Amino acid sequence: MRTFLYCEAGFVEKDQWLPNSWVNVECPTPEDIHYLTNQFNVPESFLSDIADTDERPRIEYEGNWLLTIIRIPVQSQEQGIPFTTIPLGIMTNNEIIISVCYYKTELIPDFIRYTRRKEVVVRHKYDLILRLIHSSAVWFLKYLKQINNEVAHAEKALEKSIRNEDLLRLMKLEKSMVYFNTSIRGNEVMLTKLQSIFQEPVYMDNELVEDVETELKQAHLTVNIYSDILTGTMDAFASIISNNVNTIMKRMTSISIILMVPTLIASFYGMNVPIYGENMPHGFAIIVMISITLSALSFFIFRKIKWF
């Protein structure tokens, strides 16, 4: 699906393309690909690079075209991971600005609504790229808060009962943290490269660049903090599980030893040979009492050394 957006104190949709307008293509169809390659002569190699889910943030030139790929966060359950990142490609050539994303995202619609609400004026292609990077950092922080809340819920569930499902849930969130950390660092490197490319006075907006750098640094710091907390939580619960297993094994061993005492006595008196006390009138009761006494003594000893 493609939309033509023109900046008039915020992006407004138009029926057709105008110079310096923004062509946003989301989940492109073969018709959209054909339109971009024939109407604007977009290099097909750019489109194939953007389609690669694992494409890293980078810059590439082909003719007069400049391709800027950034990573943006999305919610996804396809691979069993609640959050992941995908590539967003921004292709520019003089008066042409085209963004292509092969996935449905919340970032682009939210960014368009934000420009309308705040009446943001996007002056040129570098301005748009910076604002999209800034928006990606904001969404990284939003999803990181959701991840932190899910970690807190998983911790409460694990405090009541340690289940494999809760541990797997934490492991998936840890994977999301790794994806976020890698993507944010890639976007930071991308921002540095963009600054070296757009050095003309017309592109200079130090305040916007500083805002983008601050937001990316905050996202990077936040993901590192949450990742360290999650790693510590996983290690702590792993130690708790190991300790619980040891406790259970000690108790099972203690119970086995306690039950072994009467079993051993019964085994001796079950031999088919003459045994002392077999003719006594209360021999059976005496043997039972001796077994109970020795078992109770064993229990007291294990209780003393805190095996129970």
Backbone as numpy.savetxt, mean C-alpha at the origin, in Angstrom:
# Nx Ny Nz CAx CAy CAz Cx Cy Cz
-12.16 7.75 -23.45 -13.01 8.94 -23.45 -12.12 10.18 -23.45
-12.38 11.10 -24.35 -11.58 12.32 -24.44 -12.45 13.54 -24.18
-11.86 14.51 -23.52 -12.54 15.78 -23.25 -11.60 16.92 -23.60
-12.18 18.01 -24.08 -11.41 19.21 -24.44 -11.67 20.26 -23.37
-10.62 20.68 -22.71 -10.73 21.59 -21.58 -9.96 22.87 -21.88
-10.63 23.99 -21.69 -10.01 25.30 -21.91 -10.07 26.08 -20.61
-8.96 26.74 -20.29 -8.87 27.43 -19.00 -9.52 28.81 -19.08
-10.60 28.98 -18.33 -11.27 30.28 -18.18 -11.58 30.45 -16.70
-10.58 30.84 -15.93 -10.72 30.87 -14.47 -11.16 29.49 -13.97
-10.43 28.49 -14.39 -10.78 27.10 -14.15 -11.06 26.43 -15.49
-10.86 25.12 -15.56 -11.02 24.41 -16.82 -12.50 24.19 -17.13
-12.87 24.55 -18.36 -14.24 24.42 -18.85 -14.21 23.52 -20.08
-15.16 22.60 -20.17 -15.22 21.70 -21.31 -15.69 22.43 -22.57
-15.05 22.07 -23.68 -15.42 22.59 -24.99 -15.78 21.43 -25.91
-16.49 21.76 -26.98 -16.92 20.73 -27.93 -15.79 20.30 -28.85
-14.81 21.15 -29.07 -13.71 20.84 -29.97 -12.42 21.44 -29.44
-11.33 21.03 -30.08 -10.02 21.48 -29.61 -9.77 22.92 -30.01
-9.17 23.68 -29.09 -8.73 25.05 -29.34 -7.25 25.15 -29.01
-6.51 26.06 -29.63 -5.09 26.22 -29.30 -4.89 26.49 -27.81
-3.87 25.85 -27.24 -3.53 25.97 -25.82 -4.59 25.38 -24.89
-5.49 24.59 -25.43 -6.44 23.88 -24.58 -5.85 22.54 -24.19
-6.48 21.92 -23.25 -5.99 20.65 -22.70 -6.90 19.52 -23.16
-6.30 18.53 -23.82 -7.04 17.36 -24.25 -6.77 16.25 -23.24
-7.79 15.88 -22.48 -7.65 14.84 -21.47 -8.29 13.55 -21.99
-7.50 12.49 -22.06 -7.99 11.20 -22.56 -7.85 10.19 -21.43
-8.99 9.63 -21.01 -9.01 8.66 -19.92 -9.58 7.34 -20.43
-8.89 6.25 -20.11 -9.27 4.93 -20.61 -9.48 4.98 -22.12
-8.43 5.31 -22.88 -8.60 5.53 -24.32 -9.07 4.28 -25.06
-9.97 4.50 -25.99 -10.45 3.45 -26.89 -9.61 3.48 -28.16
-9.70 2.45 -29.01 -8.99 2.50 -30.30 -9.34 3.74 -31.11
-10.58 4.21 -30.99 -10.98 5.43 -31.69 -10.21 6.64 -31.15
-10.03 6.70 -29.82 -9.28 7.81 -29.23 -7.82 7.77 -29.68
-7.23 6.58 -29.71 -5.85 6.45 -30.16 -5.72 6.90 -31.61
-6.65 6.50 -32.43 -6.63 6.89 -33.85 -6.77 8.40 -33.98
-7.62 9.01 -33.16 -7.82 10.46 -33.21 -6.53 11.18 -32.84
-5.85 10.74 -31.78 -4.63 11.41 -31.33 -3.51 11.30 -32.36
-3.36 10.12 -32.94 -2.26 9.92 -33.89 -2.50 10.60 -35.23
-3.76 10.74 -35.62 -4.07 11.35 -36.91 -4.34 12.85 -36.81
-5.04 13.27 -35.77 -5.37 14.68 -35.64 -4.19 15.51 -35.16
-3.41 14.97 -34.19 -2.31 15.72 -33.60 -0.94 15.13 -33.91
-0.91 14.02 -34.63 0.36 13.35 -34.96 1.15 12.97 -33.70
0.43 12.49 -32.71 1.09 12.04 -31.47 1.89 10.78 -31.77
3.16 10.71 -31.35 3.96 9.49 -31.58 3.33 8.27 -30.91
3.21 7.20 -31.68 2.62 5.98 -31.14 3.47 5.38 -30.02
4.77 5.62 -30.09 5.65 5.09 -29.03 5.31 5.71 -27.69
4.90 6.98 -27.68 4.51 7.63 -26.43 3.29 6.93 -25.82
2.32 6.65 -26.67 1.08 6.02 -26.19 1.35 4.61 -25.65
2.23 3.88 -26.31 2.55 2.53 -25.84 3.34 2.58 -24.53
4.18 3.61 -24.36 4.92 3.75 -23.10 3.97 4.04 -21.93
2.99 4.91 -22.18 2.04 5.26 -21.14 1.19 4.05 -20.76
0.92 3.18 -21.73 0.09 2.00 -21.47 0.78 0.99 -20.56
2.10 1.08 -20.43 2.85 0.16 -19.57 2.60 0.50 -18.11
2.01 -0.43 -17.37 1.66 -0.18 -15.97 2.88 0.10 -15.11
4.02 -0.49 -15.46 5.22 -0.35 -14.65 6.14 0.77 -15.12
5.66 1.61 -16.02 6.49 2.71 -16.54 6.83 3.68 -15.42
8.12 4.01 -15.32 8.58 4.90 -14.26 8.48 6.35 -14.69
8.44 7.30 -13.74 8.44 8.73 -14.10 9.69 9.10 -14.90
9.48 9.74 -16.02 10.61 10.10 -16.88 10.18 11.14 -17.91
11.17 11.64 -18.64 10.94 12.61 -19.72 11.56 12.06 -20.99
10.86 12.24 -22.10 11.37 11.75 -23.38 10.98 12.72 -24.49
11.90 12.90 -25.42 11.66 13.76 -26.58 11.50 12.91 -27.83
10.66 13.37 -28.75 10.57 12.81 -30.09 10.09 13.92 -31.02
11.01 14.42 -31.83 10.69 15.57 -32.66 10.45 16.79 -31.78
9.32 17.47 -32.02 8.93 18.61 -31.20 8.08 18.20 -29.99
7.86 16.92 -29.82 7.02 16.43 -28.74 7.85 16.18 -27.48
7.24 16.53 -26.36 7.83 16.23 -25.05 6.86 15.36 -24.27
7.34 14.20 -23.83 6.52 13.29 -23.03 6.99 13.35 -21.58
6.05 13.63 -20.68 6.32 13.64 -19.24 5.42 12.59 -18.59
6.03 11.60 -17.97 5.27 10.55 -17.29 5.46 10.71 -15.79
4.33 10.80 -15.08 4.35 10.83 -13.62 3.53 9.66 -13.09
3.73 9.33 -11.84 2.97 8.25 -11.21 1.93 8.87 -10.29
0.69 8.37 -10.37 -0.39 8.88 -9.54 -1.02 7.72 -8.78
-1.57 7.97 -7.59 -2.15 6.89 -6.78 -3.59 6.59 -7.18
-3.97 5.33 -7.06 -5.36 4.90 -7.31 -5.71 3.79 -6.33
-7.01 3.62 -6.12 -7.51 2.48 -5.36 -7.72 1.32 -6.32
-7.23 0.16 -5.94 -7.32 -0.99 -6.83 -7.43 -2.26 -6.01
-8.32 -3.17 -6.46 -8.48 -4.48 -5.84 -8.13 -5.60 -6.81
-7.64 -5.24 -8.00 -7.39 -6.26 -9.03 -6.33 -7.24 -8.60
-5.24 -6.76 -7.97 -4.14 -7.63 -7.57 -4.19 -7.93 -6.07
-5.34 -7.65 -5.44 -5.44 -7.88 -4.01 -4.75 -6.82 -3.18
-4.31 -5.74 -3.82 -3.65 -4.64 -3.13 -4.62 -3.46 -3.09
-4.89 -2.90 -1.91 -5.90 -1.84 -1.83 -5.53 -0.56 -2.56
-4.23 -0.23 -2.61 -3.78 1.00 -3.27 -2.54 0.70 -4.09
-2.48 1.33 -5.25 -1.31 1.17 -6.10 -1.09 2.47 -6.87
-0.14 2.50 -7.78 0.12 3.68 -8.58 0.12 3.31 -10.06
-0.23 4.28 -10.90 -0.30 4.08 -12.35 0.36 5.25 -13.05
0.76 5.08 -14.29 1.39 6.20 -15.02 0.36 7.14 -15.63
0.66 8.42 -15.58 -0.10 9.46 -16.27 0.85 10.17 -17.21
0.55 10.12 -18.51 1.41 10.73 -19.51 0.88 12.08 -19.95
1.78 13.06 -20.00 1.43 14.41 -20.46 2.31 14.73 -21.66
1.70 14.89 -22.83 2.43 15.14 -24.07 2.18 16.57 -24.52
3.24 17.30 -24.78 3.13 18.71 -25.15 3.92 18.98 -26.43
3.38 19.91 -27.23 4.03 20.31 -28.48 3.49 21.67 -28.88
4.26 22.73 -28.57 3.85 24.10 -28.86 2.50 24.41 -28.22
1.42 24.45 -28.98 0.11 24.82 -28.46 -0.75 23.61 -28.09
-0.16 22.42 -28.13 -0.92 21.19 -27.87 -0.52 20.62 -26.50
-1.53 20.35 -25.68 -1.32 19.71 -24.37 -2.28 18.53 -24.28
-1.74 17.32 -24.17 -2.55 16.12 -24.14 -2.12 15.27 -22.95
-3.08 14.84 -22.16 -2.81 13.91 -21.06 -3.55 12.60 -21.35
-2.86 11.50 -21.09 -3.43 10.18 -21.36 -3.22 9.30 -20.13
-4.30 8.66 -19.69 -4.23 7.70 -18.60 -5.10 6.51 -18.97
-4.58 5.33 -18.85 -5.30 4.13 -19.27 -6.18 3.55 -18.16
-6.35 4.31 -17.07 -7.15 3.83 -15.95 -8.09 4.93 -15.48
-9.17 4.52 -14.84 -10.11 5.47 -14.26 -9.55 5.95 -12.93
-9.47 7.27 -12.76 -8.90 7.83 -11.54 -9.81 8.91 -10.97
-9.60 9.19 -9.70 -10.30 10.30 -9.06 -9.53 11.60 -9.16
-8.25 11.51 -9.49 -7.38 12.67 -9.46 -7.78 13.72 -10.49
-7.95 13.32 -11.75 -8.23 14.28 -12.81 -9.56 15.00 -12.59
-10.69 14.29 -12.37 -11.94 15.02 -12.12 -11.86 15.95 -10.90
-11.18 15.50 -9.85 -11.03 16.35 -8.67 -10.20 17.58 -8.99
-9.14 17.42 -9.79 -8.30 18.54 -10.18 -9.09 19.56 -11.00
-9.92 19.08 -11.91 -10.74 20.00 -12.73 -11.73 20.76 -11.87
-12.38 20.05 -10.94 -13.32 20.72 -10.03 -12.60 21.75 -9.16
-11.39 21.43 -8.74 -10.61 22.36 -7.90 -10.29 23.65 -8.67
-9.89 23.52 -9.93 -9.57 24.72 -10.72 -10.80 25.60 -10.91
-11.96 24.99 -11.04 -13.19 25.78 -11.18 -13.57 26.45 -9.86
-13.43 25.70 -8.78 -13.82 26.23 -7.48 -12.91 27.38 -7.05
-11.61 27.22 -7.30 -10.63 28.24 -6.91 -10.36 29.25 -8.03
-11.00 29.04 -9.20 -10.78 29.91 -10.36 -9.29 30.02 -10.70
-8.66 28.87 -10.78 -7.22 28.81 -11.07 -6.98 29.09 -12.54
-5.99 29.90 -12.82 -5.61 30.22 -14.20 -4.32 29.47 -14.52
-4.41 28.53 -15.44 -3.24 27.76 -15.89 -2.70 28.45 -17.13
-1.52 29.00 -17.05 -1.01 29.87 -18.11 -0.34 29.13 -19.25
0.30 27.99 -18.94 1.05 27.29 -19.99 1.21 25.83 -19.59
1.88 25.07 -20.46 1.99 23.62 -20.26 2.79 23.27 -19.01
3.84 24.03 -18.74 4.65 23.76 -17.54 3.81 23.97 -16.28
2.98 24.98 -16.30 2.08 25.25 -15.17 1.14 24.07 -14.94
0.58 23.52 -16.03 -0.33 22.38 -15.90 0.38 21.16 -15.35
1.59 20.89 -15.85 2.33 19.72 -15.38 2.63 19.85 -13.89
3.06 21.05 -13.47 3.36 21.27 -12.05 2.12 21.06 -11.18
1.00 21.56 -11.64 -0.23 21.45 -10.84 -0.71 19.99 -10.78
-0.49 19.23 -11.85 -0.86 17.82 -11.80 0.04 17.05 -10.84
1.33 17.39 -10.82 2.24 16.76 -9.85 1.83 17.12 -8.43
1.46 18.39 -8.25 1.00 18.84 -6.93 -0.26 18.09 -6.52
-1.19 17.92 -7.45 -2.42 17.19 -7.16 -2.13 15.73 -6.83
-1.17 15.13 -7.52 -0.81 13.74 -7.22 -0.27 13.61 -5.79
0.54 14.59 -5.36 1.07 14.56 -3.99 -0.06 14.67 -2.97
-1.06 15.52 -3.28 -2.21 15.66 -2.37 -2.96 14.35 -2.25
-3.15 13.66 -3.39 -3.87 12.39 -3.35 -3.05 11.30 -2.69
-1.73 11.35 -2.81 -0.89 10.41 -2.06 -1.15 10.57 -0.56
-1.22 11.82 -0.09 -1.45 12.06 1.33 -2.84 11.60 1.75
-3.85 11.79 0.89 -5.20 11.33 1.21 -5.24 9.82 1.37
-4.64 9.11 0.43 -4.65 7.65 0.50 -3.79 7.15 1.65
-2.72 7.87 1.98 -1.89 7.46 3.10 -2.66 7.54 4.41
-3.53 8.53 4.55 -4.38 8.61 5.75 -5.33 7.43 5.81
-5.87 7.03 4.66 -6.75 5.86 4.63 -5.99 4.59 5.00
-4.77 4.48 4.49 -3.93 3.32 4.83 -3.66 3.28 6.33
-3.35 4.44 6.90 -3.07 4.50 8.33 -4.28 4.09 9.15
-5.48 4.50 8.70 -6.71 4.09 9.40 -6.93 2.59 9.30
-6.65 2.01 8.13 -6.82 0.57 7.97 -5.81 -0.20 8.83
-4.60 0.34 8.95 -3.60 -0.29 9.82 -4.09 -0.29 11.27
-4.68 0.83 11.69 -5.20 0.92 13.07 -6.31 -0.10 13.30
-7.21 -0.25 12.33 -8.30 -1.24 12.46 -7.73 -2.66 12.52
-6.73 -2.93 11.68 -6.12 -4.26 11.67 -5.42 -4.55 13.00
-4.80 -3.53 13.58 -4.14 -3.73 14.88 -5.15 -4.08 15.96
-6.29 -3.39 15.97 -7.32 -3.69 16.96 -7.85 -5.12 16.79
-8.01 -5.53 15.54 -8.49 -6.89 15.29 -7.45 -7.92 15.75
-6.17 -7.62 15.54 -5.11 -8.56 15.94 -4.97 -8.63 17.45
-5.30 -7.55 18.16 -5.23 -7.58 19.62 -6.23 -8.56 20.21
-7.37 -8.73 19.52 -8.39 -9.65 20.01 -8.10 -11.09 19.60
-7.70 -11.25 18.34 -7.43 -12.60 17.84 -6.49 -12.50 16.65
-5.36 -13.18 16.75 -4.38 -13.13 15.67 -4.80 -14.12 14.58
-5.25 -13.56 13.46 -5.70 -14.39 12.33 -4.82 -14.13 11.12
-4.75 -15.12 10.25 -3.96 -14.96 9.04 -4.51 -13.85 8.15
-5.85 -13.68 8.14 -6.45 -12.67 7.28 -5.99 -11.27 7.66
-5.88 -10.99 8.96 -5.44 -9.66 9.40 -3.97 -9.42 9.08
-3.16 -10.46 9.23 -1.74 -10.32 8.89 -1.55 -10.12 7.39
-2.32 -10.83 6.58 -2.25 -10.64 5.13 -2.71 -9.25 4.74
-3.69 -8.74 5.46 -4.17 -7.39 5.21 -3.07 -6.37 5.45
-2.32 -6.54 6.54 -1.19 -5.65 6.81 -0.10 -5.79 5.76
0.12 -7.00 5.29 1.15 -7.23 4.28 0.79 -6.51 2.97
-0.49 -6.54 2.60 -0.93 -5.85 1.38 -0.78 -4.34 1.52
-1.08 -3.82 2.70 -0.91 -2.39 2.94 0.57 -2.01 2.88
1.43 -2.93 3.34 2.87 -2.66 3.27 3.34 -2.60 1.82
2.77 -3.44 0.96 3.09 -3.37 -0.47 2.67 -2.03 -1.06
1.49 -1.57 -0.67 1.02 -0.27 -1.16 1.99 0.84 -0.75
2.51 0.75 0.47 3.49 1.74 0.94 4.74 1.75 0.06
5.17 0.56 -0.32 6.37 0.46 -1.17 6.11 1.12 -2.52
4.94 0.85 -3.12 4.60 1.47 -4.39 4.53 2.99 -4.26
3.92 3.47 -3.18 3.81 4.91 -2.97 5.19 5.55 -2.81
6.03 4.92 -2.01 7.36 5.48 -1.76 8.16 5.58 -3.05
8.14 4.53 -3.85 8.88 4.53 -5.11 8.35 5.59 -6.07
7.04 5.71 -6.17 6.44 6.67 -7.10 6.69 8.11 -6.68
6.60 8.39 -5.38 6.83 9.75 -4.91 8.27 10.16 -5.17
9.20 9.27 -4.92 10.61 9.59 -5.21 10.83 9.82 -6.70
10.15 9.03 -7.54 10.26 9.23 -8.97 9.70 10.57 -9.41
8.59 10.98 -8.81 8.02 12.29 -9.13 8.93 13.44 -8.68
9.62 13.24 -7.57 10.56 14.27 -7.11 11.71 14.44 -8.11
12.22 13.33 -8.60 13.28 13.40 -9.61 12.75 14.05 -10.88
11.51 13.72 -11.24 10.89 14.30 -12.42 10.77 15.81 -12.30
10.41 16.30 -11.13 10.28 17.74 -10.91 11.62 18.44 -11.11
12.69 17.84 -10.64 14.03 18.43 -10.82 14.39 18.52 -12.30
14.06 17.48 -13.06 14.35 17.49 -14.50 13.52 18.55 -15.22
12.27 18.70 -14.82 11.41 19.71 -15.46 11.94 21.12 -15.21
12.46 21.36 -14.02 13.02 22.68 -13.72 14.20 23.01 -14.61
14.97 21.98 -14.96 16.13 22.22 -15.84 15.71 22.42 -17.29
14.52 21.94 -17.67 14.04 22.09 -19.05 13.34 23.43 -19.25
12.43 23.77 -18.33 11.65 25.01 -18.47 12.31 26.12 -17.66
13.36 26.70 -18.23 14.09 27.75 -17.54 13.82 29.14 -18.11
12.99 29.24 -19.16 12.69 30.54 -19.73 11.90 31.38 -18.73
12.07 32.70 -18.78 11.35 33.58 -17.83 9.84 33.41 -17.88
9.29 33.08 -19.06 7.84 32.96 -19.18 7.31 31.79 -18.35
8.16 30.79 -18.10 7.74 29.62 -17.33 8.02 29.74 -15.83
8.74 30.78 -15.43 9.16 30.89 -14.04 7.98 31.19 -13.10
7.79 30.32 -12.12 6.80 30.52 -11.07 7.35 29.85 -9.82
8.24 30.57 -9.16 8.95 29.99 -8.02 8.02 29.60 -6.89
6.94 30.34 -6.72 6.01 30.03 -5.64 5.31 28.70 -5.87
4.88 28.46 -7.13 4.23 27.20 -7.45 5.21 26.04 -7.32
6.42 26.23 -7.82 7.44 25.17 -7.72 7.71 24.84 -6.26
7.78 25.87 -5.43 8.03 25.64 -4.00 6.87 24.88 -3.35
5.64 25.21 -3.75 4.48 24.49 -3.21 4.51 23.02 -3.61
4.88 22.75 -4.86 4.95 21.37 -5.33 6.04 20.61 -4.57
7.21 21.24 -4.42 8.31 20.59 -3.71 7.92 20.29 -2.26
7.24 21.25 -1.62 6.82 21.07 -0.22 5.84 19.92 -0.10
4.87 19.85 -1.03 3.86 18.80 -0.96 4.47 17.43 -1.20
5.41 17.35 -2.15 6.07 16.08 -2.43 6.93 15.64 -1.24
7.63 16.58 -0.63 8.46 16.25 0.54 7.59 15.77 1.69
6.45 16.43 1.88 5.54 15.99 2.94 5.01 14.59 2.67
4.65 14.33 1.40 4.17 12.99 1.05 5.26 11.95 1.26
6.50 12.31 0.86 7.62 11.38 1.02 7.89 11.10 2.50
7.88 12.16 3.31 8.12 11.99 4.75 7.01 11.17 5.40
5.76 11.44 5.00 4.62 10.73 5.58 4.66 9.24 5.24
4.96 8.92 3.98 4.98 7.51 3.60 6.12 6.79 4.31
7.23 7.47 4.56 8.33 6.83 5.29 7.95 6.57 6.74
7.27 7.55 7.36 6.86 7.38 8.76 5.85 6.24 8.89
4.82 6.27 8.03 3.80 5.21 8.09 4.39 3.85 7.77
5.35 3.82 6.84 5.98 2.55 6.48 6.79 1.99 7.65
7.50 2.87 8.35 8.27 2.43 9.53 7.34 1.92 10.62
6.22 2.64 10.83 5.25 2.20 11.84 4.68 0.83 11.48
4.32 0.67 10.21 3.74 -0.61 9.77 4.75 -1.74 9.89
6.00 -1.47 9.52 7.04 -2.50 9.65 7.25 -2.89 11.11
7.26 -1.88 12.00 7.39 -2.18 13.42 6.21 -2.97 13.96
5.01 -2.65 13.47 3.81 -3.38 13.89 3.88 -4.84 13.44
4.29 -5.04 12.19 4.41 -6.41 11.68 5.43 -7.21 12.48
6.57 -6.59 12.80 7.60 -7.28 13.58 7.10 -7.59 14.99
6.35 -6.63 15.58 5.84 -6.85 16.93 4.86 -8.01 16.97
3.95 -8.06 16.00 2.98 -9.16 15.98 3.64 -10.49 15.64
4.70 -10.44 14.84 5.44 -11.67 14.56 6.07 -12.21 15.84
6.60 -11.30 16.66 7.18 -11.72 17.95 6.10 -12.25 18.89
4.93 -11.60 18.87 3.83 -12.05 19.72 3.38 -13.45 19.32
3.27 -13.68 18.02 2.86 -15.00 17.52 3.87 -16.06 17.94
5.17 -15.75 17.79 6.22 -16.70 18.18 6.16 -16.97 19.68
5.94 -15.92 20.47 5.84 -16.10 21.92 4.63 -16.94 22.30
3.50 -16.71 21.61 2.29 -17.50 21.89 2.50 -18.98 21.56
3.19 -19.23 20.47 3.48 -20.62 20.09 4.36 -21.29 21.14
5.36 -20.56 21.62 6.23 -21.12 22.66 5.44 -21.41 23.93
4.53 -20.50 24.31 3.72 -20.69 25.50 2.82 -21.93 25.37
2.21 -22.05 24.21 1.34 -23.21 23.97 2.13 -24.51 24.02
3.31 -24.50 23.42 4.14 -25.71 23.42 4.57 -26.08 24.83
4.88 -25.07 25.66 5.26 -25.37 27.05 4.09 -25.99 27.81
2.90 -25.45 27.60 1.73 -25.98 28.30 1.41 -27.40 27.84
1.51 -27.63 26.55 1.24 -28.97 26.04 2.26 -29.97 26.57
3.51 -29.55 26.65 4.55 -30.42 27.20 4.30 -30.72 28.67
3.90 -29.67 29.41 3.61 -29.86 30.83 2.45 -30.83 31.05
1.40 -30.67 30.26 0.25 -31.56 30.37 0.64 -33.00 30.04
1.48 -33.16 29.02 1.93 -34.51 28.64 2.71 -35.17 29.77
3.58 -34.39 30.42 4.38 -34.95 31.52 3.49 -35.31 32.70
2.53 -34.44 33.03 1.63 -34.70 34.15 0.82 -35.97 33.90
0.31 -36.14 32.68 -0.47 -37.34 32.35 0.40 -38.58 32.23
1.69 -38.39 32.00 2.59 -39.53 31.85 2.80 -40.25 33.19
2.71 -39.50 34.31 2.97 -40.09 35.63 1.96 -41.20 35.95
0.65 -40.95 35.92 -0.30 -42.06 36.19 -0.25 -43.14 35.11
0.05 -42.73 33.88 0.16 -43.73 32.81 1.32 -44.69 33.08
2.43 -44.15 33.56 3.61 -44.96 33.86 3.31 -45.94 35.01
2.63 -45.46 36.05 2.30 -46.33 37.19 1.32 -47.42 36.76
0.32 -47.02 35.96 -0.65 -48.00 35.48 0.02 -49.04 34.60
1.03 -48.63 33.85 1.75 -49.57 32.97 2.50 -50.61 33.79
3.14 -50.16 34.89 3.86 -51.11 35.75 2.89 -52.13 36.36
1.76 -51.64 36.87 0.81 -52.53 37.53 -0.05 -53.30 36.52
0.10 -52.98 35.26 -0.62 -53.74 34.24 0.18 -54.91 33.71
1.41 -55.13 34.22 2.24 -56.24 33.75 1.67 -57.57 34.25
1.80 -58.57 33.44 1.27 -59.89 33.76 2.28 -60.70 34.58
2.74 -60.09 35.71 3.68 -60.75 36.63 3.23 -60.41 38.05
3.66 -61.19 39.03 3.30 -60.86 40.42 3.85 -59.48 40.81
3.01 -58.66 41.39 3.39 -57.28 41.74 3.00 -57.03 43.18
3.84 -56.26 43.87 3.58 -55.93 45.27 2.26 -55.17 45.39
1.43 -55.61 46.33 0.18 -54.93 46.64 -1.02 -55.47 45.90
-0.81 -56.54 45.07 -1.95 -56.99 44.28 -2.99 -57.72 45.14
-2.56 -58.21 46.33 -3.50 -58.91 47.20 -4.05 -58.01 48.31
-3.64 -56.79 48.32 -4.12 -55.87 49.36 -5.58 -55.52 49.09
-6.40 -55.42 50.14 -7.83 -55.14 49.94 -8.09 -53.77 49.31
-7.27 -52.78 49.61 -7.44 -51.42 49.06 -6.29 -51.04 48.13
-5.72 -52.01 47.45 -4.57 -51.75 46.59 -4.89 -50.80 45.44
-6.04 -50.99 44.80 -6.39 -50.13 43.66 -6.53 -48.67 44.08
-7.22 -48.47 45.23 -7.41 -47.09 45.72 -6.08 -46.45 46.07
-5.18 -47.25 46.64 -3.87 -46.71 47.02 -3.09 -46.29 45.78
-3.12 -47.13 44.74 -2.40 -46.82 43.50 -2.97 -45.55 42.86
-4.30 -45.44 42.86 -4.93 -44.23 42.29 -4.52 -43.00 43.07
-4.49 -43.06 44.39 -4.11 -41.92 45.21 -2.65 -41.53 44.98
-1.79 -42.58 44.85 -0.39 -42.28 44.56 -0.26 -41.56 43.21
-1.00 -42.02 42.22 -0.95 -41.39 40.88 -1.42 -39.94 40.95
-2.54 -39.71 41.67 -3.07 -38.35 41.79 -2.07 -37.46 42.52
-1.46 -38.00 43.56 -0.50 -37.20 44.35 0.71 -36.80 43.51
1.26 -37.76 42.76 2.43 -37.46 41.92 2.06 -36.47 40.80
0.87 -36.63 40.23 0.43 -35.70 39.19 0.25 -34.29 39.75
-0.34 -34.21 40.95 -0.51 -32.90 41.59 0.83 -32.27 41.91
1.80 -33.11 42.34 3.15 -32.60 42.62 3.80 -32.06 41.34
3.62 -32.79 40.25 4.17 -32.33 38.96 3.54 -31.00 38.54
2.22 -30.92 38.72 1.52 -29.68 38.39 2.03 -28.52 39.24
2.25 -28.75 40.53 2.75 -27.70 41.41 4.15 -27.23 40.97
4.99 -28.20 40.59 6.35 -27.84 40.14 6.29 -26.98 38.87
5.45 -27.40 37.90 5.34 -26.62 36.65 4.72 -25.24 36.91
3.80 -25.20 37.87 3.21 -23.91 38.22 4.25 -23.00 38.85
5.14 -23.62 39.61 6.18 -22.86 40.29 7.14 -22.22 39.28
7.46 -22.94 38.22 8.41 -22.40 37.22 7.66 -21.67 36.10
6.33 -21.42 36.32 5.51 -20.63 35.42 5.38 -21.24 34.04
5.23 -22.54 33.99 4.92 -23.21 32.73 3.41 -23.32 32.51
2.65 -22.92 33.53 1.20 -22.87 33.44 0.73 -21.45 33.69
